[in-house]
Amino acid sequence: MQLADTQLFQGMTGAEIDSLLGCLDARKKHYQKGETILPEGQPTQWIGLVLAGRALISSSDAWGNNSILGSAGPGSVFAEAYACCPGQPLQSSVSAAEETEVLFLNVQRVMSPCAQACGCHTKLLCSLLSLCAHKSLELSRRILHTRAKTIRGRLMSYFSECVLSAGEYRFEVPFSRQQLADYLGVDRSALCSELSKMQRDGLIRYHRSHFEVPRPFWEEMS
């Protein structure tokens, strides 16, 4: 992925991006599937930008129950809110859902313009503010999905978002079944059972991570 294609560096030239990478002490790291990228309970001063693969943001309680809060694919950032609050420990962990490449940026250098006071810092701050706002909306949507009392209701709410986001009735879910269950706050076996029932009822069709909402139902949701 080209950095100029990401929302964080949107509207910047290649020269501006190269200049910023030096200012922000940019560091690129690779992670294998399942490897921890940022641990829960520790503060960070780094914003992570996913270049390839996918990162999972999750949280565990004292009894070991895991909740998936979201995921970050190529071009997405994570830990930006915590990095902007010095000393604030992460209340979630970030791990690699698959082989993943991440570019880390020192947030303190983002918040403090360099001696040259280059205009690209202002562009970056505007992009970062926009990304934080979008992340807040994503968390709000998860709250809406989990407000439904039934598993089917939670799935319908989530699939509705997927359809509207994709702009078509075929889409790919970026979670495994266990991860989707954790994201929606339900039991995995119960979720799989409900998916099968929804397919028998003609509400959805799916194969692994590929889902389809039949057109009449999709148009009704739109």
C-alpha angles and dihedrals in degrees: 000000000000113000090224087064094058123093091235093062096031115149095015128123123234090254092053092050092049090050092050094049089060093046093049097047089239116203127188120210136178125217133191123227111288095015117135114246099180121006124226116251098032128098121238136196094194131096113209121218114193111226098174136000124017136284124210122215111207142158132208128203128217091273094054097255109151126214124191109218097181146302136251121216130184110319094018125115132217139192091027094131094050093044089056091054106064114220095009108134118228113258089199137040129231121218137170113262088192136350101320139187119204133188112209122206125194104241094202089064089048091054094044114058115227124251090266090056088218118196092232089072089062090049090050093050091051090051091047091051090051091049091050090052092050091049089053089053091050091055090048090053091052089053089052091050093052095047091079112098096217131060090234090053091052092048092048090051092049094045090049089058091047092052094048092045094049093042090224140066095254118074143149122241111222093213137079115235091263092048092048090050090050091047092053094039097240139118115275096227092048090049093051090048092051092048089055091049092049090052091050089049090054095244095119143005122208146168116190106308095346114097135181130192109206111250099248091054091043091053089048091054091048 
